[in-house]
Amino acid sequence: MALLSEEQVHEMLQKAPQWTRTGKEITRSFQFKNFREALAFVVHVGLLAERLNHHPHIAIDYKKVVLTLTTHSEGGLTEKDFEMVRQIDAIA
């Protein structure tokens, strides 16, 4: 999978305004009512990651979940990252 150009990344982030870019990664924080909801979300993301064979960095801190995406094998952002974004946003 090829790296996206700067222009392509910018266009895709316009469609996902809650995600922010830091270098070669994109990140989004999610806030839940309680730990149970946060954990249920993480389980859904984990199942999605397995299905797409693309695994985000997941940090969970009580009611807050932070997801970070990049395509390590390509050294940056690819279409695979933004497919994950679309599907994660759909379940959030």
PyMOL Python script that loads the backbone (N, CA, C, O; Angstrom):
from pymol import cmd

cmd.read_pdbstr("""\
ATOM      1  N   MET A   1       0.842  -1.171   0.000  1.00  0.00           N
ATOM      2  CA  MET A   1       0.000   0.000   0.000  1.00  0.00           C
ATOM      3  C   MET A   1       0.887   1.235   0.000  1.00  0.00           C
ATOM      4  O   MET A   1       1.819   1.333   0.799  1.00  0.00           O
ATOM      5  N   ALA A   2       0.609   2.159  -0.873  1.00  0.00           N
ATOM      6  CA  ALA A   2       1.446   3.347  -1.044  1.00  0.00           C
ATOM      7  C   ALA A   2       1.098   4.429  -0.028  1.00  0.00           C
ATOM      8  O   ALA A   2      -0.046   4.561   0.409  1.00  0.00           O
ATOM      9  N   LEU A   3       2.116   5.192   0.330  1.00  0.00           N
ATOM     10  CA  LEU A   3       1.891   6.360   1.190  1.00  0.00           C
ATOM     11  C   LEU A   3       1.025   7.366   0.460  1.00  0.00           C
ATOM     12  O   LEU A   3       1.104   7.505  -0.760  1.00  0.00           O
ATOM     13  N   LEU A   4       0.198   8.064   1.221  1.00  0.00           N
ATOM     14  CA  LEU A   4      -0.614   9.131   0.655  1.00  0.00           C
ATOM     15  C   LEU A   4       0.227  10.401   0.541  1.00  0.00           C
ATOM     16  O   LEU A   4       1.137  10.632   1.337  1.00  0.00           O
ATOM     17  N   SER A   5      -0.090  11.207  -0.449  1.00  0.00           N
ATOM     18  CA  SER A   5       0.590  12.495  -0.591  1.00  0.00           C
ATOM     19  C   SER A   5       0.075  13.449   0.488  1.00  0.00           C
ATOM     20  O   SER A   5      -0.953  13.192   1.114  1.00  0.00           O
ATOM     21  N   GLU A   6       0.789  14.540   0.696  1.00  0.00           N
ATOM     22  CA  GLU A   6       0.345  15.549   1.667  1.00  0.00           C
ATOM     23  C   GLU A   6      -1.049  16.058   1.312  1.00  0.00           C
ATOM     24  O   GLU A   6      -1.886  16.258   2.193  1.00  0.00           O
ATOM     25  N   GLU A   7      -1.289  16.262   0.049  1.00  0.00           N
ATOM     26  CA  GLU A   7      -2.591  16.748  -0.408  1.00  0.00           C
ATOM     27  C   GLU A   7      -3.692  15.721  -0.105  1.00  0.00           C
ATOM     28  O   GLU A   7      -4.773  16.089   0.357  1.00  0.00           O
ATOM     29  N   GLN A   8      -3.423  14.459  -0.360  1.00  0.00           N
ATOM     30  CA  GLN A   8      -4.406  13.414  -0.079  1.00  0.00           C
ATOM     31  C   GLN A   8      -4.701  13.320   1.417  1.00  0.00           C
ATOM     32  O   GLN A   8      -5.859  13.185   1.811  1.00  0.00           O
ATOM     33  N   VAL A   9      -3.670  13.391   2.247  1.00  0.00           N
ATOM     34  CA  VAL A   9      -3.869  13.354   3.700  1.00  0.00           C
ATOM     35  C   VAL A   9      -4.734  14.535   4.120  1.00  0.00           C
ATOM     36  O   VAL A   9      -5.681  14.370   4.889  1.00  0.00           O
ATOM     37  N   HIS A  10      -4.416  15.717   3.622  1.00  0.00           N
ATOM     38  CA  HIS A  10      -5.193  16.912   3.964  1.00  0.00           C
ATOM     39  C   HIS A  10      -6.663  16.746   3.568  1.00  0.00           C
ATOM     40  O   HIS A  10      -7.554  17.065   4.355  1.00  0.00           O
ATOM     41  N   GLU A  11      -6.918  16.253   2.366  1.00  0.00           N
ATOM     42  CA  GLU A  11      -8.292  16.038   1.897  1.00  0.00           C
ATOM     43  C   GLU A  11      -9.027  15.039   2.783  1.00  0.00           C
ATOM     44  O   GLU A  11     -10.190  15.256   3.123  1.00  0.00           O
ATOM     45  N   MET A  12      -8.371  13.961   3.156  1.00  0.00           N
ATOM     46  CA  MET A  12      -9.020  12.940   3.974  1.00  0.00           C
ATOM     47  C   MET A  12      -9.279  13.443   5.391  1.00  0.00           C
ATOM     48  O   MET A  12     -10.294  13.098   5.995  1.00  0.00           O
ATOM     49  N   LEU A  13      -8.378  14.246   5.917  1.00  0.00           N
ATOM     50  CA  LEU A  13      -8.601  14.812   7.249  1.00  0.00           C
ATOM     51  C   LEU A  13      -9.750  15.822   7.246  1.00  0.00           C
ATOM     52  O   LEU A  13     -10.397  16.022   8.274  1.00  0.00           O
ATOM     53  N   GLN A  14     -10.007  16.452   6.114  1.00  0.00           N
ATOM     54  CA  GLN A  14     -11.158  17.358   6.010  1.00  0.00           C
ATOM     55  C   GLN A  14     -12.466  16.588   6.218  1.00  0.00           C
ATOM     56  O   GLN A  14     -13.446  17.143   6.714  1.00  0.00           O
ATOM     57  N   LYS A  15     -12.475  15.316   5.839  1.00  0.00           N
ATOM     58  CA  LYS A  15     -13.656  14.467   5.997  1.00  0.00           C
ATOM     59  C   LYS A  15     -13.720  13.834   7.379  1.00  0.00           C
ATOM     60  O   LYS A  15     -14.726  13.218   7.732  1.00  0.00           O
ATOM     61  N   ALA A  16     -12.659  13.980   8.161  1.00  0.00           N
ATOM     62  CA  ALA A  16     -12.578  13.391   9.504  1.00  0.00           C
ATOM     63  C   ALA A  16     -12.021  14.458  10.466  1.00  0.00           C
ATOM     64  O   ALA A  16     -10.920  14.296  10.993  1.00  0.00           O
ATOM     65  N   PRO A  17     -12.772  15.538  10.695  1.00  0.00           N
ATOM     66  CA  PRO A  17     -12.231  16.689  11.433  1.00  0.00           C
ATOM     67  C   PRO A  17     -11.888  16.424  12.896  1.00  0.00           C
ATOM     68  O   PRO A  17     -11.178  17.223  13.508  1.00  0.00           O
ATOM     69  N   GLN A  18     -12.368  15.335  13.467  1.00  0.00           N
ATOM     70  CA  GLN A  18     -12.060  15.044  14.865  1.00  0.00           C
ATOM     71  C   GLN A  18     -10.703  14.364  15.029  1.00  0.00           C
ATOM     72  O   GLN A  18     -10.223  14.182  16.148  1.00  0.00           O
ATOM     73  N   TRP A  19     -10.099  13.998  13.925  1.00  0.00           N
ATOM     74  CA  TRP A  19      -8.772  13.373  13.940  1.00  0.00           C
ATOM     75  C   TRP A  19      -7.727  14.457  13.693  1.00  0.00           C
ATOM     76  O   TRP A  19      -7.934  15.367  12.891  1.00  0.00           O
ATOM     77  N   THR A  20      -6.603  14.343  14.396  1.00  0.00           N
ATOM     78  CA  THR A  20      -5.528  15.299  14.214  1.00  0.00           C
ATOM     79  C   THR A  20      -4.267  14.564  13.771  1.00  0.00           C
ATOM     80  O   THR A  20      -4.042  13.398  14.094  1.00  0.00           O
ATOM     81  N   ARG A  21      -3.476  15.284  13.033  1.00  0.00           N
ATOM     82  CA  ARG A  21      -2.229  14.694  12.523  1.00  0.00           C
ATOM     83  C   ARG A  21      -1.045  15.212  13.320  1.00  0.00           C
ATOM     84  O   ARG A  21      -0.922  16.405  13.600  1.00  0.00           O
ATOM     85  N   THR A  22      -0.189  14.281  13.672  1.00  0.00           N
ATOM     86  CA  THR A  22       1.094  14.611  14.284  1.00  0.00           C
ATOM     87  C   THR A  22       2.142  13.796  13.539  1.00  0.00           C
ATOM     88  O   THR A  22       2.267  12.591  13.755  1.00  0.00           O
ATOM     89  N   GLY A  23       2.879  14.441  12.680  1.00  0.00           N
ATOM     90  CA  GLY A  23       3.887  13.736  11.898  1.00  0.00           C
ATOM     91  C   GLY A  23       3.280  12.688  10.993  1.00  0.00           C
ATOM     92  O   GLY A  23       2.481  12.999  10.110  1.00  0.00           O
ATOM     93  N   LYS A  24       3.665  11.445  11.219  1.00  0.00           N
ATOM     94  CA  LYS A  24       3.223  10.344  10.367  1.00  0.00           C
ATOM     95  C   LYS A  24       2.048   9.578  10.963  1.00  0.00           C
ATOM     96  O   LYS A  24       1.763   8.454  10.551  1.00  0.00           O
ATOM     97  N   GLU A  25       1.365  10.187  11.938  1.00  0.00           N
ATOM     98  CA  GLU A  25       0.254   9.518  12.626  1.00  0.00           C
ATOM     99  C   GLU A  25      -0.971  10.431  12.670  1.00  0.00           C
ATOM    100  O   GLU A  25      -0.872  11.653  12.555  1.00  0.00           O
ATOM    101  N   ILE A  26      -2.124   9.791  12.841  1.00  0.00           N
ATOM    102  CA  ILE A  26      -3.359  10.525  13.117  1.00  0.00           C
ATOM    103  C   ILE A  26      -3.941   9.984  14.421  1.00  0.00           C
ATOM    104  O   ILE A  26      -3.841   8.793  14.717  1.00  0.00           O
ATOM    105  N   THR A  27      -4.547  10.880  15.188  1.00  0.00           N
ATOM    106  CA  THR A  27      -5.013  10.534  16.529  1.00  0.00           C
ATOM    107  C   THR A  27      -6.390  11.139  16.775  1.00  0.00           C
ATOM    108  O   THR A  27      -6.733  12.207  16.269  1.00  0.00           O
ATOM    109  N   ARG A  28      -7.159  10.411  17.572  1.00  0.00           N
ATOM    110  CA  ARG A  28      -8.446  10.927  18.035  1.00  0.00           C
ATOM    111  C   ARG A  28      -8.688  10.427  19.456  1.00  0.00           C
ATOM    112  O   ARG A  28      -8.380   9.283  19.791  1.00  0.00           O
ATOM    113  N   SER A  29      -9.247  11.313  20.284  1.00  0.00           N
ATOM    114  CA  SER A  29      -9.641  10.960  21.653  1.00  0.00           C
ATOM    115  C   SER A  29     -11.148  10.775  21.702  1.00  0.00           C
ATOM    116  O   SER A  29     -11.896  11.479  21.025  1.00  0.00           O
ATOM    117  N   PHE A  30     -11.578   9.829  22.503  1.00  0.00           N
ATOM    118  CA  PHE A  30     -12.996   9.539  22.703  1.00  0.00           C
ATOM    119  C   PHE A  30     -13.266   9.584  24.200  1.00  0.00           C
ATOM    120  O   PHE A  30     -12.481   9.057  24.989  1.00  0.00           O
ATOM    121  N   GLN A  31     -14.354  10.199  24.590  1.00  0.00           N
ATOM    122  CA  GLN A  31     -14.732  10.296  26.004  1.00  0.00           C
ATOM    123  C   GLN A  31     -16.046   9.537  26.201  1.00  0.00           C
ATOM    124  O   GLN A  31     -16.985   9.699  25.422  1.00  0.00           O
ATOM    125  N   PHE A  32     -16.104   8.712  27.244  1.00  0.00           N
ATOM    126  CA  PHE A  32     -17.287   7.904  27.527  1.00  0.00           C
ATOM    127  C   PHE A  32     -17.818   8.209  28.920  1.00  0.00           C
ATOM    128  O   PHE A  32     -17.154   8.871  29.717  1.00  0.00           O
ATOM    129  N   LYS A  33     -19.014   7.723  29.206  1.00  0.00           N
ATOM    130  CA  LYS A  33     -19.624   7.968  30.514  1.00  0.00           C
ATOM    131  C   LYS A  33     -18.925   7.229  31.635  1.00  0.00           C
ATOM    132  O   LYS A  33     -18.874   7.704  32.770  1.00  0.00           O
ATOM    133  N   ASN A  34     -18.380   6.052  31.309  1.00  0.00           N
ATOM    134  CA  ASN A  34     -17.746   5.246  32.347  1.00  0.00           C
ATOM    135  C   ASN A  34     -16.751   4.268  31.700  1.00  0.00           C
ATOM    136  O   ASN A  34     -16.636   4.184  30.478  1.00  0.00           O
ATOM    137  N   PHE A  35     -16.049   3.545  32.554  1.00  0.00           N
ATOM    138  CA  PHE A  35     -15.036   2.605  32.080  1.00  0.00           C
ATOM    139  C   PHE A  35     -15.659   1.495  31.240  1.00  0.00           C
ATOM    140  O   PHE A  35     -15.078   1.065  30.244  1.00  0.00           O
ATOM    141  N   ARG A  36     -16.827   1.036  31.637  1.00  0.00           N
ATOM    142  CA  ARG A  36     -17.474  -0.052  30.902  1.00  0.00           C
ATOM    143  C   ARG A  36     -17.717   0.329  29.441  1.00  0.00           C
ATOM    144  O   ARG A  36     -17.458  -0.465  28.537  1.00  0.00           O
ATOM    145  N   GLU A  37     -18.217   1.544  29.215  1.00  0.00           N
ATOM    146  CA  GLU A  37     -18.453   1.998  27.842  1.00  0.00           C
ATOM    147  C   GLU A  37     -17.138   2.145  27.078  1.00  0.00           C
ATOM    148  O   GLU A  37     -17.053   1.789  25.903  1.00  0.00           O
ATOM    149  N   ALA A  38     -16.121   2.667  27.746  1.00  0.00           N
ATOM    150  CA  ALA A  38     -14.814   2.820  27.103  1.00  0.00           C
ATOM    151  C   ALA A  38     -14.259   1.453  26.708  1.00  0.00           C
ATOM    152  O   ALA A  38     -13.747   1.281  25.601  1.00  0.00           O
ATOM    153  N   LEU A  39     -14.361   0.500  27.603  1.00  0.00           N
ATOM    154  CA  LEU A  39     -13.850  -0.833  27.324  1.00  0.00           C
ATOM    155  C   LEU A  39     -14.629  -1.513  26.203  1.00  0.00           C
ATOM    156  O   LEU A  39     -14.032  -2.183  25.360  1.00  0.00           O
ATOM    157  N   ALA A  40     -15.944  -1.353  26.178  1.00  0.00           N
ATOM    158  CA  ALA A  40     -16.756  -1.927  25.103  1.00  0.00           C
ATOM    159  C   ALA A  40     -16.337  -1.348  23.746  1.00  0.00           C
ATOM    160  O   ALA A  40     -16.263  -2.070  22.752  1.00  0.00           O
ATOM    161  N   PHE A  41     -16.066  -0.046  23.717  1.00  0.00           N
ATOM    162  CA  PHE A  41     -15.602   0.595  22.488  1.00  0.00           C
ATOM    163  C   PHE A  41     -14.268   0.000  22.040  1.00  0.00           C
ATOM    164  O   PHE A  41     -14.080  -0.293  20.860  1.00  0.00           O
ATOM    165  N   VAL A  42     -13.350  -0.176  22.979  1.00  0.00           N
ATOM    166  CA  VAL A  42     -12.045  -0.750  22.665  1.00  0.00           C
ATOM    167  C   VAL A  42     -12.192  -2.159  22.097  1.00  0.00           C
ATOM    168  O   VAL A  42     -11.476  -2.528  21.166  1.00  0.00           O
ATOM    169  N   VAL A  43     -13.102  -2.940  22.643  1.00  0.00           N
ATOM    170  CA  VAL A  43     -13.340  -4.292  22.118  1.00  0.00           C
ATOM    171  C   VAL A  43     -13.835  -4.207  20.674  1.00  0.00           C
ATOM    172  O   VAL A  43     -13.378  -4.970  19.823  1.00  0.00           O
ATOM    173  N   HIS A  44     -14.765  -3.287  20.387  1.00  0.00           N
ATOM    174  CA  HIS A  44     -15.255  -3.117  19.012  1.00  0.00           C
ATOM    175  C   HIS A  44     -14.119  -2.718  18.069  1.00  0.00           C
ATOM    176  O   HIS A  44     -14.005  -3.244  16.962  1.00  0.00           O
ATOM    177  N   VAL A  45     -13.287  -1.788  18.518  1.00  0.00           N
ATOM    178  CA  VAL A  45     -12.159  -1.358  17.692  1.00  0.00           C
ATOM    179  C   VAL A  45     -11.192  -2.524  17.473  1.00  0.00           C
ATOM    180  O   VAL A  45     -10.666  -2.696  16.373  1.00  0.00           O
ATOM    181  N   GLY A  46     -10.962  -3.312  18.501  1.00  0.00           N
ATOM    182  CA  GLY A  46     -10.079  -4.462  18.371  1.00  0.00           C
ATOM    183  C   GLY A  46     -10.585  -5.478  17.361  1.00  0.00           C
ATOM    184  O   GLY A  46      -9.807  -6.013  16.571  1.00  0.00           O
ATOM    185  N   LEU A  47     -11.875  -5.744  17.380  1.00  0.00           N
ATOM    186  CA  LEU A  47     -12.461  -6.672  16.409  1.00  0.00           C
ATOM    187  C   LEU A  47     -12.366  -6.111  14.993  1.00  0.00           C
ATOM    188  O   LEU A  47     -12.078  -6.841  14.045  1.00  0.00           O
ATOM    189  N   LEU A  48     -12.609  -4.822  14.862  1.00  0.00           N
ATOM    190  CA  LEU A  48     -12.475  -4.158  13.564  1.00  0.00           C
ATOM    191  C   LEU A  48     -11.033  -4.247  13.072  1.00  0.00           C
ATOM    192  O   LEU A  48     -10.792  -4.543  11.902  1.00  0.00           O
ATOM    193  N   ALA A  49     -10.081  -3.994  13.956  1.00  0.00           N
ATOM    194  CA  ALA A  49      -8.666  -4.050  13.595  1.00  0.00           C
ATOM    195  C   ALA A  49      -8.278  -5.444  13.110  1.00  0.00           C
ATOM    196  O   ALA A  49      -7.527  -5.583  12.145  1.00  0.00           O
ATOM    197  N   GLU A  50      -8.779  -6.453  13.766  1.00  0.00           N
ATOM    198  CA  GLU A  50      -8.488  -7.827  13.336  1.00  0.00           C
ATOM    199  C   GLU A  50      -9.082  -8.095  11.957  1.00  0.00           C
ATOM    200  O   GLU A  50      -8.436  -8.709  11.108  1.00  0.00           O
ATOM    201  N   ARG A  51     -10.313  -7.634  11.735  1.00  0.00           N
ATOM    202  CA  ARG A  51     -10.969  -7.864  10.448  1.00  0.00           C
ATOM    203  C   ARG A  51     -10.226  -7.160   9.314  1.00  0.00           C
ATOM    204  O   ARG A  51     -10.089  -7.715   8.224  1.00  0.00           O
ATOM    205  N   LEU A  52      -9.748  -5.945   9.566  1.00  0.00           N
ATOM    206  CA  LEU A  52      -9.047  -5.173   8.537  1.00  0.00           C
ATOM    207  C   LEU A  52      -7.545  -5.442   8.510  1.00  0.00           C
ATOM    208  O   LEU A  52      -6.836  -4.967   7.623  1.00  0.00           O
ATOM    209  N   ASN A  53      -7.067  -6.210   9.493  1.00  0.00           N
ATOM    210  CA  ASN A  53      -5.633  -6.483   9.636  1.00  0.00           C
ATOM    211  C   ASN A  53      -4.828  -5.182   9.664  1.00  0.00           C
ATOM    212  O   ASN A  53      -3.820  -5.029   8.974  1.00  0.00           O
ATOM    213  N   HIS A  54      -5.315  -4.254  10.489  1.00  0.00           N
ATOM    214  CA  HIS A  54      -4.653  -2.954  10.659  1.00  0.00           C
ATOM    215  C   HIS A  54      -4.886  -2.517  12.095  1.00  0.00           C
ATOM    216  O   HIS A  54      -6.015  -2.209  12.478  1.00  0.00           O
ATOM    217  N   HIS A  55      -3.847  -2.489  12.874  1.00  0.00           N
ATOM    218  CA  HIS A  55      -3.990  -2.373  14.326  1.00  0.00           C
ATOM    219  C   HIS A  55      -3.518  -1.022  14.848  1.00  0.00           C
ATOM    220  O   HIS A  55      -2.349  -0.667  14.695  1.00  0.00           O
ATOM    221  N   PRO A  56      -4.424  -0.269  15.465  1.00  0.00           N
ATOM    222  CA  PRO A  56      -4.059   1.039  16.013  1.00  0.00           C
ATOM    223  C   PRO A  56      -3.371   0.899  17.367  1.00  0.00           C
ATOM    224  O   PRO A  56      -3.448  -0.135  18.029  1.00  0.00           O
ATOM    225  N   HIS A  57      -2.704   1.966  17.747  1.00  0.00           N
ATOM    226  CA  HIS A  57      -2.224   2.075  19.125  1.00  0.00           C
ATOM    227  C   HIS A  57      -3.446   2.510  19.927  1.00  0.00           C
ATOM    228  O   HIS A  57      -4.118   3.475  19.561  1.00  0.00           O
ATOM    229  N   ILE A  58      -3.736   1.804  21.017  1.00  0.00           N
ATOM    230  CA  ILE A  58      -4.906   2.095  21.847  1.00  0.00           C
ATOM    231  C   ILE A  58      -4.450   2.408  23.262  1.00  0.00           C
ATOM    232  O   ILE A  58      -3.758   1.610  23.895  1.00  0.00           O
ATOM    233  N   ALA A  59      -4.845   3.579  23.751  1.00  0.00           N
ATOM    234  CA  ALA A  59      -4.573   3.951  25.137  1.00  0.00           C
ATOM    235  C   ALA A  59      -5.919   4.171  25.818  1.00  0.00           C
ATOM    236  O   ALA A  59      -6.751   4.939  25.334  1.00  0.00           O
ATOM    237  N   ILE A  60      -6.127   3.498  26.936  1.00  0.00           N
ATOM    238  CA  ILE A  60      -7.376   3.644  27.671  1.00  0.00           C
ATOM    239  C   ILE A  60      -7.041   4.132  29.079  1.00  0.00           C
ATOM    240  O   ILE A  60      -6.179   3.578  29.761  1.00  0.00           O
ATOM    241  N   ASP A  61      -7.741   5.179  29.489  1.00  0.00           N
ATOM    242  CA  ASP A  61      -7.548   5.776  30.801  1.00  0.00           C
ATOM    243  C   ASP A  61      -8.919   6.074  31.395  1.00  0.00           C
ATOM    244  O   ASP A  61      -9.476   7.156  31.212  1.00  0.00           O
ATOM    245  N   TYR A  62      -9.438   5.097  32.101  1.00  0.00           N
ATOM    246  CA  TYR A  62     -10.753   5.158  32.733  1.00  0.00           C
ATOM    247  C   TYR A  62     -11.843   5.419  31.696  1.00  0.00           C
ATOM    248  O   TYR A  62     -12.301   4.470  31.061  1.00  0.00           O
ATOM    249  N   LYS A  63     -12.274   6.656  31.500  1.00  0.00           N
ATOM    250  CA  LYS A  63     -13.370   6.959  30.577  1.00  0.00           C
ATOM    251  C   LYS A  63     -12.879   7.504  29.236  1.00  0.00           C
ATOM    252  O   LYS A  63     -13.684   7.826  28.362  1.00  0.00           O
ATOM    253  N   LYS A  64     -11.587   7.604  29.079  1.00  0.00           N
ATOM    254  CA  LYS A  64     -11.013   8.188  27.871  1.00  0.00           C
ATOM    255  C   LYS A  64     -10.232   7.132  27.089  1.00  0.00           C
ATOM    256  O   LYS A  64      -9.464   6.354  27.656  1.00  0.00           O
ATOM    257  N   VAL A  65     -10.452   7.126  25.770  1.00  0.00           N
ATOM    258  CA  VAL A  65      -9.720   6.232  24.872  1.00  0.00           C
ATOM    259  C   VAL A  65      -9.056   7.099  23.811  1.00  0.00           C
ATOM    260  O   VAL A  65      -9.698   7.966  23.218  1.00  0.00           O
ATOM    261  N   VAL A  66      -7.775   6.863  23.575  1.00  0.00           N
ATOM    262  CA  VAL A  66      -7.049   7.567  22.529  1.00  0.00           C
ATOM    263  C   VAL A  66      -6.559   6.533  21.521  1.00  0.00           C
ATOM    264  O   VAL A  66      -5.882   5.568  21.876  1.00  0.00           O
ATOM    265  N   LEU A  67      -6.914   6.756  20.260  1.00  0.00           N
ATOM    266  CA  LEU A  67      -6.486   5.874  19.172  1.00  0.00           C
ATOM    267  C   LEU A  67      -5.498   6.607  18.287  1.00  0.00           C
ATOM    268  O   LEU A  67      -5.699   7.773  17.949  1.00  0.00           O
ATOM    269  N   THR A  68      -4.439   5.926  17.916  1.00  0.00           N
ATOM    270  CA  THR A  68      -3.433   6.489  17.020  1.00  0.00           C
ATOM    271  C   THR A  68      -3.214   5.505  15.883  1.00  0.00           C
ATOM    272  O   THR A  68      -3.017   4.309  16.100  1.00  0.00           O
ATOM    273  N   LEU A  69      -3.253   6.036  14.663  1.00  0.00           N
ATOM    274  CA  LEU A  69      -3.113   5.211  13.469  1.00  0.00           C
ATOM    275  C   LEU A  69      -1.936   5.657  12.614  1.00  0.00           C
ATOM    276  O   LEU A  69      -1.662   6.849  12.477  1.00  0.00           O
ATOM    277  N   THR A  70      -1.256   4.689  12.050  1.00  0.00           N
ATOM    278  CA  THR A  70      -0.236   4.876  11.030  1.00  0.00           C
ATOM    279  C   THR A  70      -0.002   3.511  10.397  1.00  0.00           C
ATOM    280  O   THR A  70      -0.327   2.485  10.993  1.00  0.00           O
ATOM    281  N   THR A  71       0.549   3.496   9.211  1.00  0.00           N
ATOM    282  CA  THR A  71       0.894   2.226   8.573  1.00  0.00           C
ATOM    283  C   THR A  71       2.390   2.037   8.751  1.00  0.00           C
ATOM    284  O   THR A  71       3.188   2.570   7.979  1.00  0.00           O
ATOM    285  N   HIS A  72       2.764   1.283   9.764  1.00  0.00           N
ATOM    286  CA  HIS A  72       4.171   1.103  10.111  1.00  0.00           C
ATOM    287  C   HIS A  72       4.986   0.539   8.954  1.00  0.00           C
ATOM    288  O   HIS A  72       6.120   0.963   8.728  1.00  0.00           O
ATOM    289  N   SER A  73       4.418  -0.408   8.226  1.00  0.00           N
ATOM    290  CA  SER A  73       5.166  -1.046   7.138  1.00  0.00           C
ATOM    291  C   SER A  73       5.507  -0.067   6.015  1.00  0.00           C
ATOM    292  O   SER A  73       6.447  -0.294   5.253  1.00  0.00           O
ATOM    293  N   GLU A  74       4.738   1.023   5.915  1.00  0.00           N
ATOM    294  CA  GLU A  74       4.991   2.023   4.868  1.00  0.00           C
ATOM    295  C   GLU A  74       5.660   3.278   5.421  1.00  0.00           C
ATOM    296  O   GLU A  74       6.126   4.126   4.660  1.00  0.00           O
ATOM    297  N   GLY A  75       5.707   3.391   6.743  1.00  0.00           N
ATOM    298  CA  GLY A  75       6.357   4.550   7.349  1.00  0.00           C
ATOM    299  C   GLY A  75       5.534   5.820   7.310  1.00  0.00           C
ATOM    300  O   GLY A  75       6.088   6.919   7.266  1.00  0.00           O
ATOM    301  N   GLY A  76       4.220   5.682   7.324  1.00  0.00           N
ATOM    302  CA  GLY A  76       3.367   6.870   7.296  1.00  0.00           C
ATOM    303  C   GLY A  76       1.918   6.505   7.058  1.00  0.00           C
ATOM    304  O   GLY A  76       1.488   5.388   7.347  1.00  0.00           O
ATOM    305  N   LEU A  77       1.173   7.454   6.530  1.00  0.00           N
ATOM    306  CA  LEU A  77      -0.274   7.306   6.364  1.00  0.00           C
ATOM    307  C   LEU A  77      -0.630   6.757   4.982  1.00  0.00           C
ATOM    308  O   LEU A  77      -0.099   7.193   3.961  1.00  0.00           O
ATOM    309  N   THR A  78      -1.541   5.792   4.984  1.00  0.00           N
ATOM    310  CA  THR A  78      -2.019   5.182   3.748  1.00  0.00           C
ATOM    311  C   THR A  78      -3.548   5.149   3.765  1.00  0.00           C
ATOM    312  O   THR A  78      -4.180   5.534   4.749  1.00  0.00           O
ATOM    313  N   GLU A  79      -4.113   4.693   2.688  1.00  0.00           N
ATOM    314  CA  GLU A  79      -5.563   4.541   2.596  1.00  0.00           C
ATOM    315  C   GLU A  79      -6.075   3.629   3.710  1.00  0.00           C
ATOM    316  O   GLU A  79      -7.195   3.805   4.191  1.00  0.00           O
ATOM    317  N   LYS A  80      -5.269   2.669   4.114  1.00  0.00           N
ATOM    318  CA  LYS A  80      -5.664   1.735   5.170  1.00  0.00           C
ATOM    319  C   LYS A  80      -5.989   2.473   6.474  1.00  0.00           C
ATOM    320  O   LYS A  80      -6.926   2.101   7.180  1.00  0.00           O
ATOM    321  N   ASP A  81      -5.225   3.504   6.789  1.00  0.00           N
ATOM    322  CA  ASP A  81      -5.476   4.288   7.995  1.00  0.00           C
ATOM    323  C   ASP A  81      -6.827   4.992   7.913  1.00  0.00           C
ATOM    324  O   ASP A  81      -7.581   5.021   8.886  1.00  0.00           O
ATOM    325  N   PHE A  82      -7.123   5.552   6.762  1.00  0.00           N
ATOM    326  CA  PHE A  82      -8.363   6.295   6.637  1.00  0.00           C
ATOM    327  C   PHE A  82      -9.583   5.386   6.489  1.00  0.00           C
ATOM    328  O   PHE A  82     -10.699   5.802   6.802  1.00  0.00           O
ATOM    329  N   GLU A  83      -9.390   4.162   6.021  1.00  0.00           N
ATOM    330  CA  GLU A  83     -10.474   3.182   6.063  1.00  0.00           C
ATOM    331  C   GLU A  83     -10.798   2.856   7.521  1.00  0.00           C
ATOM    332  O   GLU A  83     -11.967   2.744   7.890  1.00  0.00           O
ATOM    333  N   MET A  84      -9.770   2.705   8.342  1.00  0.00           N
ATOM    334  CA  MET A  84      -9.993   2.496   9.782  1.00  0.00           C
ATOM    335  C   MET A  84     -10.716   3.688  10.391  1.00  0.00           C
ATOM    336  O   MET A  84     -11.642   3.511  11.182  1.00  0.00           O
ATOM    337  N   VAL A  85     -10.309   4.891  10.034  1.00  0.00           N
ATOM    338  CA  VAL A  85     -10.956   6.101  10.547  1.00  0.00           C
ATOM    339  C   VAL A  85     -12.444   6.069  10.239  1.00  0.00           C
ATOM    340  O   VAL A  85     -13.266   6.307  11.124  1.00  0.00           O
ATOM    341  N   ARG A  86     -12.797   5.778   8.993  1.00  0.00           N
ATOM    342  CA  ARG A  86     -14.213   5.750   8.602  1.00  0.00           C
ATOM    343  C   ARG A  86     -14.987   4.724   9.430  1.00  0.00           C
ATOM    344  O   ARG A  86     -16.094   5.001   9.892  1.00  0.00           O
ATOM    345  N   GLN A  87     -14.414   3.566   9.611  1.00  0.00           N
ATOM    346  CA  GLN A  87     -15.134   2.524  10.332  1.00  0.00           C
ATOM    347  C   GLN A  87     -15.157   2.781  11.845  1.00  0.00           C
ATOM    348  O   GLN A  87     -16.151   2.476  12.505  1.00  0.00           O
ATOM    349  N   ILE A  88     -14.086   3.331  12.391  1.00  0.00           N
ATOM    350  CA  ILE A  88     -14.083   3.683  13.812  1.00  0.00           C
ATOM    351  C   ILE A  88     -15.116   4.782  14.072  1.00  0.00           C
ATOM    352  O   ILE A  88     -15.888   4.698  15.028  1.00  0.00           O
ATOM    353  N   ASP A  89     -15.131   5.793  13.238  1.00  0.00           N
ATOM    354  CA  ASP A  89     -16.102   6.887  13.410  1.00  0.00           C
ATOM    355  C   ASP A  89     -17.537   6.374  13.322  1.00  0.00           C
ATOM    356  O   ASP A  89     -18.430   6.894  13.990  1.00  0.00           O
ATOM    357  N   ALA A  90     -17.751   5.367  12.506  1.00  0.00           N
ATOM    358  CA  ALA A  90     -19.098   4.792  12.367  1.00  0.00           C
ATOM    359  C   ALA A  90     -19.561   4.089  13.627  1.00  0.00           C
ATOM    360  O   ALA A  90     -20.759   4.059  13.909  1.00  0.00           O
ATOM    361  N   ILE A  91     -18.630   3.519  14.397  1.00  0.00           N
ATOM    362  CA  ILE A  91     -19.044   2.820  15.620  1.00  0.00           C
ATOM    363  C   ILE A  91     -18.960   3.688  16.857  1.00  0.00           C
ATOM    364  O   ILE A  91     -19.464   3.311  17.915  1.00  0.00           O
ATOM    365  N   ALA A  92     -18.317   4.869  16.736  1.00  0.00           N
ATOM    366  CA  ALA A  92     -18.138   5.743  17.921  1.00  0.00           C
ATOM    367  C   ALA A  92     -19.465   6.349  18.371  1.00  0.00           C
ATOM    368  O   ALA A  92     -19.502   7.102  19.344  1.00  0.00           O
TER     369      ALA A  92
END
""", "prot")
cmd.dss("prot")
cmd.show_as("cartoon", "prot")
cmd.util.cbc("prot")
cmd.orient("prot")
